[in-house]
Every structure is written in structure tokens, then in C-alpha cells.
Amino acid sequence: MINDEQAKIHGLIRVIDESGEDYAFSANRFYLIELPQNVEETLLAAS
């Protein structure tokens, strides 16, 4: 997810796909989740 204040105002979030392209989606289509730190670090290192 990309922090985008303009999108947020309109109820949208920006998501980057596996090709590196970003798209705006309605925020109510997603759930934010908390990941254990080691899982988050592993996922960020893989991207």
C-alpha cells in the first residue's frame, strides 16, 4: 500500500501489484492486518 492522502480523502487506497504498477481501489475492499514482526520483515525483504 502507498500512503496517498488524496486517495484517502476519497475512500481509496493505492496498491502496488507484482509488476510494480500502482492502482487505486476502494478501501472497503481490504482489511488491514497486523503481522508478526518477523513475517513483516521477511515479506518486505522479498519485495
Biopython code that builds the backbone (N, CA, C, O; Angstrom):
import numpy as np
from Bio.PDB.StructureBuilder import StructureBuilder

atoms = [
    (1, "MET", "N", (0.846, -1.170, 0.000)),
    (1, "MET", "CA", (0.000, 0.000, 0.000)),
    (1, "MET", "C", (0.895, 1.238, 0.000)),
    (1, "MET", "O", (1.928, 1.274, 0.669)),
    (2, "ILE", "N", (0.484, 2.243, -0.756)),
    (2, "ILE", "CA", (1.188, 3.517, -0.836)),
    (2, "ILE", "C", (0.402, 4.541, -0.030)),
    (2, "ILE", "O", (-0.818, 4.629, -0.163)),
    (3, "ASN", "N", (1.082, 5.311, 0.799)),
    (3, "ASN", "CA", (0.415, 6.374, 1.537)),
    (3, "ASN", "C", (0.057, 7.483, 0.556)),
    (3, "ASN", "O", (0.946, 8.102, -0.027)),
    (4, "ASP", "N", (-1.243, 7.742, 0.366)),
    (4, "ASP", "CA", (-1.718, 8.740, -0.591)),
    (4, "ASP", "C", (-2.883, 9.484, 0.052)),
    (4, "ASP", "O", (-4.004, 8.978, 0.092)),
    (5, "GLU", "N", (-2.617, 10.673, 0.549)),
    (5, "GLU", "CA", (-3.636, 11.443, 1.267)),
    (5, "GLU", "C", (-4.820, 11.810, 0.370)),
    (5, "GLU", "O", (-5.962, 11.797, 0.831)),
    (6, "GLN", "N", (-4.573, 12.134, -0.894)),
    (6, "GLN", "CA", (-5.673, 12.473, -1.812)),
    (6, "GLN", "C", (-6.591, 11.270, -2.008)),
    (6, "GLN", "O", (-7.814, 11.412, -1.995)),
    (7, "ALA", "N", (-6.008, 10.096, -2.189)),
    (7, "ALA", "CA", (-6.820, 8.885, -2.347)),
    (7, "ALA", "C", (-7.623, 8.627, -1.078)),
    (7, "ALA", "O", (-8.801, 8.273, -1.140)),
    (8, "LYS", "N", (-6.981, 8.804, 0.071)),
    (8, "LYS", "CA", (-7.638, 8.570, 1.354)),
    (8, "LYS", "C", (-8.878, 9.459, 1.524)),
    (8, "LYS", "O", (-9.905, 9.010, 2.034)),
    (9, "ILE", "N", (-8.774, 10.707, 1.096)),
    (9, "ILE", "CA", (-9.905, 11.637, 1.183)),
    (9, "ILE", "C", (-11.114, 11.083, 0.432)),
    (9, "ILE", "O", (-12.257, 11.310, 0.829)),
    (10, "HIS", "N", (-10.855, 10.355, -0.651)),
    (10, "HIS", "CA", (-11.927, 9.818, -1.485)),
    (10, "HIS", "C", (-12.264, 8.361, -1.154)),
    (10, "HIS", "O", (-12.983, 7.703, -1.907)),
    (11, "GLY", "N", (-11.745, 7.856, -0.027)),
    (11, "GLY", "CA", (-12.049, 6.487, 0.396)),
    (11, "GLY", "C", (-11.311, 5.429, -0.394)),
    (11, "GLY", "O", (-11.774, 4.293, -0.504)),
    (12, "LEU", "N", (-10.162, 5.796, -0.948)),
    (12, "LEU", "CA", (-9.381, 4.868, -1.759)),
    (12, "LEU", "C", (-8.038, 4.570, -1.105)),
    (12, "LEU", "O", (-7.553, 5.337, -0.273)),
    (13, "ILE", "N", (-7.447, 3.449, -1.493)),
    (13, "ILE", "CA", (-6.058, 3.154, -1.135)),
    (13, "ILE", "C", (-5.333, 2.784, -2.419)),
    (13, "ILE", "O", (-5.943, 2.282, -3.363)),
    (14, "ARG", "N", (-4.046, 3.030, -2.450)),
    (14, "ARG", "CA", (-3.227, 2.650, -3.603)),
    (14, "ARG", "C", (-2.484, 1.371, -3.250)),
    (14, "ARG", "O", (-1.905, 1.244, -2.171)),
    (15, "VAL", "N", (-2.514, 0.436, -4.177)),
    (15, "VAL", "CA", (-1.879, -0.862, -4.001)),
    (15, "VAL", "C", (-0.915, -1.074, -5.159)),
    (15, "VAL", "O", (-1.242, -0.780, -6.308)),
    (16, "ILE", "N", (0.269, -1.584, -4.856)),
    (16, "ILE", "CA", (1.262, -1.900, -5.882)),
    (16, "ILE", "C", (1.151, -3.381, -6.207)),
    (16, "ILE", "O", (1.181, -4.221, -5.308)),
    (17, "ASP", "N", (1.020, -3.708, -7.503)),
    (17, "ASP", "CA", (0.950, -5.123, -7.883)),
    (17, "ASP", "C", (2.346, -5.686, -8.103)),
    (17, "ASP", "O", (3.344, -4.983, -7.941)),
    (18, "GLU", "N", (2.406, -6.959, -8.473)),
    (18, "GLU", "CA", (3.694, -7.642, -8.599)),
    (18, "GLU", "C", (4.553, -7.087, -9.732)),
    (18, "GLU", "O", (5.760, -7.328, -9.761)),
    (19, "SER", "N", (3.951, -6.348, -10.667)),
    (19, "SER", "CA", (4.740, -5.763, -11.756)),
    (19, "SER", "C", (5.291, -4.381, -11.398)),
    (19, "SER", "O", (6.065, -3.796, -12.155)),
    (20, "GLY", "N", (4.880, -3.864, -10.224)),
    (20, "GLY", "CA", (5.334, -2.555, -9.795)),
    (20, "GLY", "C", (4.369, -1.432, -10.129)),
    (20, "GLY", "O", (4.606, -0.281, -9.761)),
    (21, "GLU", "N", (3.278, -1.752, -10.824)),
    (21, "GLU", "CA", (2.255, -0.746, -11.141)),
    (21, "GLU", "C", (1.385, -0.505, -9.918)),
    (21, "GLU", "O", (1.128, -1.424, -9.140)),
    (22, "ASP", "N", (0.927, 0.750, -9.748)),
    (22, "ASP", "CA", (0.042, 1.022, -8.623)),
    (22, "ASP", "C", (-1.352, 1.370, -9.134)),
    (22, "ASP", "O", (-1.514, 1.974, -10.195)),
    (23, "TYR", "N", (-2.348, 0.973, -8.355)),
    (23, "TYR", "CA", (-3.753, 1.165, -8.701)),
    (23, "TYR", "C", (-4.502, 1.655, -7.472)),
    (23, "TYR", "O", (-4.119, 1.347, -6.344)),
    (24, "ALA", "N", (-5.564, 2.414, -7.685)),
    (24, "ALA", "CA", (-6.413, 2.878, -6.586)),
    (24, "ALA", "C", (-7.627, 1.962, -6.499)),
    (24, "ALA", "O", (-8.270, 1.660, -7.504)),
    (25, "PHE", "N", (-7.925, 1.528, -5.286)),
    (25, "PHE", "CA", (-9.081, 0.673, -5.017)),
    (25, "PHE", "C", (-9.876, 1.259, -3.872)),
    (25, "PHE", "O", (-9.333, 1.981, -3.035)),
    (26, "SER", "N", (-11.150, 0.953, -3.832)),
    (26, "SER", "CA", (-11.987, 1.342, -2.706)),
    (26, "SER", "C", (-11.425, 0.692, -1.444)),
    (26, "SER", "O", (-11.206, -0.519, -1.413)),
    (27, "ALA", "N", (-11.194, 1.486, -0.413)),
    (27, "ALA", "CA", (-10.580, 0.985, 0.823)),
    (27, "ALA", "C", (-11.432, -0.079, 1.503)),
    (27, "ALA", "O", (-10.900, -0.914, 2.233)),
    (28, "ASN", "N", (-12.750, -0.066, 1.278)),
    (28, "ASN", "CA", (-13.596, -1.054, 1.957)),
    (28, "ASN", "C", (-13.480, -2.447, 1.343)),
    (28, "ASN", "O", (-14.150, -3.372, 1.802)),
    (29, "ARG", "N", (-12.654, -2.619, 0.325)),
    (29, "ARG", "CA", (-12.402, -3.937, -0.261)),
    (29, "ARG", "C", (-11.262, -4.673, 0.444)),
    (29, "ARG", "O", (-10.992, -5.833, 0.136)),
    (30, "PHE", "N", (-10.588, -4.001, 1.396)),
    (30, "PHE", "CA", (-9.414, -4.562, 2.041)),
    (30, "PHE", "C", (-9.529, -4.486, 3.558)),
    (30, "PHE", "O", (-10.243, -3.642, 4.099)),
    (31, "TYR", "N", (-8.824, -5.368, 4.227)),
    (31, "TYR", "CA", (-8.700, -5.348, 5.675)),
    (31, "TYR", "C", (-7.229, -5.172, 6.012)),
    (31, "TYR", "O", (-6.384, -5.928, 5.532)),
    (32, "LEU", "N", (-6.920, -4.182, 6.833)),
    (32, "LEU", "CA", (-5.554, -4.030, 7.315)),
    (32, "LEU", "C", (-5.325, -5.037, 8.427)),
    (32, "LEU", "O", (-6.168, -5.198, 9.309)),
    (33, "ILE", "N", (-4.199, -5.709, 8.389)),
    (33, "ILE", "CA", (-3.879, -6.699, 9.412)),
    (33, "ILE", "C", (-2.506, -6.401, 9.996)),
    (33, "ILE", "O", (-1.645, -5.828, 9.328)),
    (34, "GLU", "N", (-2.316, -6.791, 11.233)),
    (34, "GLU", "CA", (-1.018, -6.694, 11.890)),
    (34, "GLU", "C", (-0.316, -8.039, 11.723)),
    (34, "GLU", "O", (-0.888, -9.087, 12.021)),
    (35, "LEU", "N", (0.911, -8.001, 11.251)),
    (35, "LEU", "CA", (1.702, -9.213, 11.088)),
    (35, "LEU", "C", (2.768, -9.275, 12.171)),
    (35, "LEU", "O", (3.247, -8.240, 12.636)),
    (36, "PRO", "N", (3.141, -10.487, 12.573)),
    (36, "PRO", "CA", (4.288, -10.591, 13.476)),
    (36, "PRO", "C", (5.504, -9.948, 12.801)),
    (36, "PRO", "O", (5.659, -10.039, 11.583)),
    (37, "GLN", "N", (6.345, -9.313, 13.573)),
    (37, "GLN", "CA", (7.471, -8.551, 13.034)),
    (37, "GLN", "C", (8.345, -9.387, 12.109)),
    (37, "GLN", "O", (8.769, -8.901, 11.060)),
    (38, "ASN", "N", (8.623, -10.636, 12.475)),
    (38, "ASN", "CA", (9.495, -11.458, 11.631)),
    (38, "ASN", "C", (8.843, -11.754, 10.276)),
    (38, "ASN", "O", (9.545, -11.840, 9.269)),
    (39, "VAL", "N", (7.530, -11.910, 10.233)),
    (39, "VAL", "CA", (6.826, -12.142, 8.968)),
    (39, "VAL", "C", (6.868, -10.873, 8.115)),
    (39, "VAL", "O", (7.139, -10.933, 6.916)),
    (40, "GLU", "N", (6.601, -9.730, 8.740)),
    (40, "GLU", "CA", (6.635, -8.464, 8.012)),
    (40, "GLU", "C", (8.025, -8.215, 7.427)),
    (40, "GLU", "O", (8.143, -7.811, 6.270)),
    (41, "GLU", "N", (9.063, -8.447, 8.205)),
    (41, "GLU", "CA", (10.436, -8.234, 7.726)),
    (41, "GLU", "C", (10.753, -9.154, 6.555)),
    (41, "GLU", "O", (11.390, -8.733, 5.590)),
    (42, "THR", "N", (10.314, -10.406, 6.634)),
    (42, "THR", "CA", (10.562, -11.357, 5.562)),
    (42, "THR", "C", (9.857, -10.927, 4.283)),
    (42, "THR", "O", (10.444, -10.989, 3.202)),
    (43, "LEU", "N", (8.611, -10.494, 4.393)),
    (43, "LEU", "CA", (7.868, -10.055, 3.217)),
    (43, "LEU", "C", (8.468, -8.797, 2.605)),
    (43, "LEU", "O", (8.559, -8.688, 1.382)),
    (44, "LEU", "N", (8.876, -7.853, 3.434)),
    (44, "LEU", "CA", (9.485, -6.629, 2.923)),
    (44, "LEU", "C", (10.831, -6.908, 2.258)),
    (44, "LEU", "O", (11.176, -6.273, 1.262)),
    (45, "ALA", "N", (11.579, -7.843, 2.797)),
    (45, "ALA", "CA", (12.883, -8.185, 2.216)),
    (45, "ALA", "C", (12.714, -8.864, 0.857)),
    (45, "ALA", "O", (13.594, -8.765, 0.003)),
    (46, "ALA", "N", (11.593, -9.551, 0.654)),
    (46, "ALA", "CA", (11.358, -10.265, -0.598)),
    (46, "ALA", "C", (10.863, -9.347, -1.701)),
    (46, "ALA", "O", (10.867, -9.724, -2.873)),
    (47, "SER", "N", (10.432, -8.132, -1.330)),
    (47, "SER", "CA", (9.857, -7.239, -2.353)),
    (47, "SER", "C", (10.874, -6.355, -3.007)),
    (47, "SER", "O", (10.530, -5.559, -3.881)),
]
sb = StructureBuilder()
sb.init_structure("model")
sb.init_model(0)
sb.init_chain("A")
sb.init_seg("    ")
for serial, (resi, resn, name, xyz) in enumerate(atoms, 1):
    if name == "N":
        sb.init_residue(resn, " ", resi, " ")
    sb.init_atom(name, np.array(xyz, "f"), 0.0, 1.0, " ", f" {name:<3s}", serial, name[0])
structure = sb.get_structure()
